[in-house]
Amino acid sequence: MQTPRCSICGHVRDEKTGDADVPPGTAFEDPSDDWRCPVCLAEKSRFTPFVSPLARPGL
């Protein structure tokens, strides 16, 4: 499963738990484009897909 991770500070946004002013269950695409990282205030465009090595099958 891929999750969005901030390329500036490394914050991983979890759709299950939500973030700052984004309620749980909200898809990453849903908040407006002016949404920012709650840790470093990076723009939404600075988030990249991330797959945790712990989530990979066979480990």
N, C-alpha and C positions, 0 to 999 in steps of 0.2 A: 504494500500500500504506500502510495506517495503522499507526502504531506508538504505544504509550502514552508520553506525555511528562508529566513532573512539572510541575504548574502552579505550584509554588513555586520550584524551582531550574532547571527546564528540562532535567533529565536525561532522555534518551530511552532506553527499555529495548528492547534488540534481542533478540528471541527466538532468533536464530541464534547469538549469542555468549554469551547468559546474563548473569547479574548476581550479584555478591557470592555468596550461598549458593544461587542458582538456576542449575541446570545448563543448558547450551545445548540448544535445542530445546524448552524448556518454554514453553507458552502463558502469556500474561499472566494468564489466568483461573485457572490451576492452583495457583500458590502460595496459601497460606492468606490469609485477610483481614487477618491481623496482620503480613503482609509489609510492609516499609517501604522507601522510597527509600534506596539505599545512599549517596547523596550528602548529602541533608539530613534524612533520617529522616521525611519526610512519609508520611502514611498512603496506602495503596493507592488509596483513594477520591479522592485528590487528583490522580491521573493522568487525562489527557484524551487523546482520539485526536488524532494529529498526522500530517500528510502533509508531507513535506519538499518544498519548492518544486523541488528538484533532481530529485525522482523523478517529477514530472509530465510526461506526454507533451507533446511539442512544444517543449520548452525546450532 
